[in-house]
Structure formats: C-alpha cells, structure tokens
C-alpha cells in the first residue's frame, strides 16, 4: 500500500487523511476536491455563517497544514470525472491518478426546482459559495420577504435566520406534517410549533407550481391551488442527492448513494464515507430493513476515518455501526436527535411537546429504545444515545427517564431553596 487517494475534500475527506497520518501511514496521500476552497465546516453555513454580524471563517485548516504537517497533495477546483476499479485509476480533469486504496467521500448536491438554476434571488445552501451568496441576499436593501421551499432542517435553520434578521418568512411544505419522515408525525407537529411561535408562517400540504420572475429575478411563487406569494429571496431546501453521477460505468452499485458492505467497502480497495455512503448499519438491522445513508456531521467524521483506515489495511477492516446523531439550531434553541425514527411508539418523557418544547421524546421498536428527540434539553439526549448504542430495552429507557425526572426535580428544589435564602 503506497498511495491513498481520497475523493471529496469536505469533513469526511479531511478526517480520512488525518486518520491515516495519525496512525503512521507514510505512503503518498492525495485529497481531491471539486471546489477551489480548502476543506471547511458545512453545518455553520445554514446557521452562524448566515446570522453572525461578522462573517466567520469555516475552514478547518490552513493550506500549509496539508502540505506540511499532513504531507497531503491537494488537487482542488476540478471534480473527479471517472473511476476504473479494475485498473485502479481515477480521472480528475486531464489527469489520471493511480491508487492502491481509494475513499469516496463526494457528498451530495442540493436538489433544485427545475428552471430556477439561473434566476437571481433563488438559493440553495450546500456549499460555501451558496452560503456567501445567500448571506448577501438576506442582507440586501430590497430583501423584506423570504420564502423557504421545504420545512426540513436546512430550510428551518434558514427560516430562523431570516426571522432574526427581521424578514417576513414563509415556509412551504409539500407534506401535511413537516419532518414526518425524519421524526414522525407527532414530533413533526411539535417542531412546527417552534416556527409559529417565532412568527414564521408555515403552509403545509402545498406544492410550488411555478416560480415567478421578472427581468431574470425571482418575484414570487405560484402554488398548486393558484395562490401567488410575493417574495424577495427564495431558498430551496428540498433535500440532496448523492454525488454519484461521475461513477457511471465504474462497476460500483449505485442506489441513492454508493452501496457498500458493513465495513464500508464498495469494491476491492474502494471504501465510502459521508453523505454518499449507503451501508448496512448492524445496530439497527433487527428493527429497520435495508441499508442506511446519513447526512450528518458526526457520521461523516466517523466514517471518513474508518474508511481510510480500512483502505490502507483491508485485513483489519471491521463492521461499522453507529447511533446517528444530528443537531439543528432554530431561533434561540436547539433540536437534537439520536438513533432512528422507527417503531410503533413515541413517548414524551420530559417537558411538553404541545407548544414546541422544551421536551424530550423517546422512540420504541419492539422491546428496544431506538431513538430520542430533544428540544432545548441538551443534557438529556446523549444519555439515551448510550442506551441505543448498547441495544438496551424500552424498560431501561423508561427507568432512565424516571431517574432524570427525579434529578431535575431535586435540582429545581435546591435552586428554589438557594433563591429563597438569598432573599
């Protein structure tokens, strides 16, 4: 093993090259990225990067670090265009790279509304360039009304930023209940309360029939029922598709991502990581059918390091299993989720979900706890993550919930006593 190539210069790709260098791999390492930017942190692009008064720097490292400390060759600004798994070669522009081990971490592309690709005022949020353009648009003098298509987590974060900046914000969601597929119907309704509580209008069960424009700039949208809504900024947050077009003819199995085995291997010498990876997560195969593809920061980081280590030493490859975790910042609060939203039972074990929180809810499949959702209760969710990772029972989860209830009550009692003593 003399040459590791990593395709995709985002979080998963960065963690891949860091992991093998940390482990002592002294062969050649090449990091290929379609964007000209150095690897940068994506989650803040729809959060702090848009809302902060001072524009933060999302880069992970300076260029000198890659050339010096990590001894990594950077090939940036040109996407990979072809892969030959038999010859073990990768095409990048007019250059052919040979590899012994390959990590594919090309991520995903934001989905767009057809016909809007070149309209001024229409935005997606996936790349740094996207965020730069949207940040400016939200602060433009003419920007008074923001419309967000899609009530998912990215769209919700952008809506929250819009309200913080003083814009009138409307979210348009095709489903009757936002986020029903991600967190379930009941919890989707609970999260929708957060928007309405902060003055964001949410319209559900609606479809965008046409994007209206004048002189090349968006002016509004026409819905399926004929209603027209005027807007100054239109953000499309309708999900992402894995960046796999370049792998056509490679021999890899493509099915909403690159399909891999439990060790993240997609072919001999080829491993996958991050948003593009679809693999069987053994932790949930007994309660959820099929494979899993995650678009989460923590999963990308974990998979990047694991995939690279397996590529360098396939004989040491082990099954990769994880408890998915993500967070989303809305308005002045935080939504956190661990596990999967599967099963037949959801129980609120702390707080009240009827007005959007704070609360914690847990998810049951069979006799196991498989998921937990928390709104503005950050101390709770990670405790349930440990139970999920340990394949603990529903009774174990309810016992933990009762313990936490007693602990919160005792903390509140002591705080009240201290306050009384101080007065």
N, C-alpha and C positions, 0 to 999 in steps of 0.2 A: 504494500500500500504506500504509494509515493505522492499521489495527488488527489486531494479532496476538492470538489467543486460544489459550491452552494449557489443555487439559483433563487434569487429573491433576497433583496437587501433591506428587509424590514426586521421586525423583532425576532421572528423565528430564525431567519438567516444569521442575524448577529449573534444570537445565543448559540447557534451551531458552531460558528468559528471560534467563539470564546471557549466553548466547552472542550473542543479537541486541543486547543492550545493549553488550556489549564491542565489537561490530562497528560501533557507532554508530547503530543504528536509533533514530530519535527519535519514532516513532509511539506510539500507545497500546498497552499490553501488559496483558492480563488473565490471571490464573492462577486456574483453578477447581479446587477440591479437595473431594472428598466428606467427608473428615474435618475436624474442627474444628482439628486440630493444624497447626502450621506444617510445611513440608517437613522430613522427618527421614530419618536413615540407617537403612535396613532391615536390612542384614546383621548388625549387632550385636544385633538383637532376639533371635536364637536363639543368641547367643554371649555377649559380655561383659555385655549388659544382664541376662541371666538369672543369670550366675555371679558378677558382681562384688559385693563386700561393700557398696560404696557405689553407689547407683543412678545410672548415667551419664545425661547429657543427650544424646539422639540428634539434637537439632535441628541443622540446618545453619546457620541464620541467625536473628537476632532479627527481630521484626516490623518494627522501624524501618528495617532494611536494605531491605526490599522497598519500603516507601513512599518512602524517601529515596534511597539510592544507586542502586537499580534502577528506581525510579519505576514500580512494578508494582501494579496494582489486584488485591487478593486477594479472592476470593469463596470462602470456606471454610465447611464444615459442611453443604453441600447438594450432592448429586450432580447431574451433568448427566443429563437425562432424555430428550432428543430432539435430533436433528440434521436440519436441512433443507439439503442440499448445494446445492440449486438456488437457494434464497433466501439461502444463506449465513447462516443463523441457528442459534443454539444455545439450547436451553431449559434453564434452571437454576432449579428451584423455580418461582416465579411470575414469573420474569424472563426476557426474551428478549434475548440478546446477538447483535449483528451482528458479523461478522468479514470481513476480507479474506483473511487466512490463518489456518489452524487446525492445531494439533498435537494429536493424540490420544495421550495417554500415561496411560491409565486403569489400566494394570497388570493384575493378576489377583486373583481371590478364592480363598482356600483351600477345597479340597474338604472336605466334612464327611461323617460317617457318618449316614445318614438316621435321624431320630428322636432324635438326641442334641443338637439345637440348644439346648435349654433345660435340659439336665441339668447340675447343678453338678458340677464336677470334670472336665469334658470340655473340652479346649482345642485350639485351632489356633494357629499362630504366623505371622501375616501382617501385622498392624497393631500400632501402639504400644499400643493398648488391649488387644490379645491378649497382648502381652508383659508388660504391667503385671499382668494377671490371673494369668498363668502364673508369674511371678516370686513372687507372693504365695503361690500354691498350693504351689509346690515347697518353700517355707519354713514352711508351716503345721505346727502341732504334730502333727497326726494323719498327716502325709504320711510314709509309710515305704516305699511301693511305687509305682513309676512304670512304667506300660505305654505304650509308643510303638507306634502302628499305622503301619507304613511305615518301611522302612530306607533311605529316600532321604537326601539331605544334610541337610535341615532336621531330620528325625527323628533322624538320627545325632548332630547337634550337641546337640539337647535331651537325648538319652540320655547324652551325655558330661557335660553339666552336672549331670544327675541323679546320676551316679556321684560327681562332685566334691563334691556336697552330701551324700553319704552314703546315698542311697536305693538300694534294690534295684531294678534296672532290667531290664525285659524288652522286647525289640523283636519285633514280629510282622510278618512279611513274606510277602506272597502269592506272590512269585516264589521259585523254588528257590534262585536266586542273587541276593542283594541287589545293586542297582545295575547289573544286567547290561545294561540298555538304555542306561545312561549311560556306562559304562566298559568293557563287555564281561564275559563270563563269568569269565575268569581273574582279571582285576583286581577284579571284584566279590568273588570269594572272598578275594583278598588283603586287601581293605579290611575284610571281615568279621572277619578275624583281629584287627584293631585293637580291635574291640568285646570279643571274648572275652578278649583279653589284659588288658583292664582290668576284667574281672568282669561285663560286661554279657551277659545271656543273649540269644541270637538264635535265634528259631524261624522257619524258612523253610518255604515251601510251605503256609502255613496261612491260613485265612480267618476273619474275625470274623463269626460268625453272628448274635450278639446282644450288645448292651451291657446289662449287668445294673445295676439301680439299686434304691435303697430310699429312700423319702421325698424323691424328687427329686434324689438324689445318686448318682453312679456308685459301684458297689461291685466291679465286675469285668467280664469279658467271657467269652462262651461261643464256643468255636471250632467250626469245621465238623465236627470229629470228636467233638464233645460235651465236650471238655475245658473246664473252667472255671478261670479265673485271677482271683484277687482282686487288686484294685488300689485305690489311694487317689487317684491322679491318672492320667488318660488323655489322652494327646496324640495327635491325629490328624495324621499327616504323609503324606497320600496324594496330594500334588500340588496343583496350582492350575489354575483355568480362567480364561481371559482375560475381563476385564470388558467384555463387548460387548453385554449384554442391552439396554442403553439405545439401541443403534444399530439396533434392529429398525425396518425401514421407511425407513432413511436412504438406501438405494441402494448402500451400501458392500458389498463382498464379504466375508462373514464365514465363516471356515473355521479353527476353532481359533485365533482371532486375527483382526485386520483385515488382509486381504490387500492388499499394496502392490507397486509395481514396484521396480526396482533402486535408484531414487532415494528410496524410502520414501513415494512418492506413492500415496494410496489413491483420490483423486478430485481434480479441479481445485481447487487451493487447500487441499487436505487432506493432511496428512502424519502418519505414525505413528512412535512411538518406544517403546522399552522392552518390557516383558513382553507387551504387547498386539499388537506388530508382527510380521507374517509377511511375509517378503520373500525374493527370490532372492539369496543370497549368492554373488556371482560367483566368489569364491575357491574354492568347492567344487562348483560345478555340474558339473564334469567327473568328479567321483568320488562324488557323492551326488545322487540325484534330488530334484527338487522344491524347495520353499521351506523356510525355517528360521524358527523362533521361539525366542528366547533369554530366559531368566530370570536374567540375570547382571548384576551391578552395573556392570561395565565397559562392557557393551553398552548398557545403559540410559543411561549418561552420554554415551557417544559418539553414540548415535542421537538423544538429545534435542537436542544442539547442532546436529547435521547437519539434522535435520528442521526445526528452527526457521529455520535459515538458508535452506533451500530454500523454506519457506513465505513468507518475506519477499522472496526473489528467485528465483522458479522458473526463470528463464532461466539461472541459474548452477548449477542442480542437477546433481550428478554421481552416478554409481553408488556406492552404499555397500557396501563389502566389509570384512570384519573376521575376525581369528582369535579365536574365542570364548575367553574366559578366565574361570575362576572358582576360588575357593578355599573351603575348608571346614575349620574348626578342630574337631578331635576330641581330647578328652582333653588331653594335653600336646604334641600335634603338629599339623601342617598338611597337608592334602591339596590339591594344585593340579592343574588340568587345563587344557590349551590345545588348541585345534583341535576335531576331531570324532572320535568313537569309531567310525570306519568302516574298512572294509578287511578284508583277509584275513590279516593278520599282526600280531602284537604281540610285541615283543622287549624283555626286561628288559636294559637297558644299564648299569645301575649298581645296586649293592646286591642285596638278596634279598627277593623278594615272598612267600616261603613262610610267613613269620611276621608279615606285615603291615608290613615296612619297617624302616629306610629303604630306598627304592628309587626308580628312575626307569624307566619303560617308554615305548616309542615305538610308534606305530601306522602301518601302511603300507597304502596303497591304490594299486594299480598300481605305478608306479615312484616314487611320491611319499611323503614323510612328511606325514601329515595330522593327527596328534595326539600328545600326550605327557602322561603322568601321573606326578606325583612325590609321594612321601610323605616328609616331613621331609628334603627335599633342595631347599631354596628357590633355591639358586644355579643349578640345572640347567634348570628348566622354561622360563624366559624365553629362554634361548639357542635352544631348539627352536622357540619361538614365532616367532622371526625367520626360521628356516628355512621354517616352514609358510607364513608370510606372503609369502616370496619364491618359493613354489612349487618349493622345492628337492627334489632327488631323494633316494631312500632311501639311496643310496651316500653322499650328502653328510651325511645324518644319522648313518650309521654312522661316518664319518670324524670328525665332531664328537664322537661318543660315545668314540671311542678317544683323541682329544685330551684330553677331560675326564678320562678314566681315568688318563692319564699325569700330568696336572696334580694330581689328587688324590693319586696315589702320591708325587709329589715333595713335595707339601705335608706329607704324613704323615711322609716321611723326614726332612724338615727339623725338624718338630716333635719327632720322636724324638731327633734329634741335640741339639737345644736342651735337651730334658729331661735327656739324659744328661750334657751339660756342666754343667747346674745342680746335679747331684747329685755 
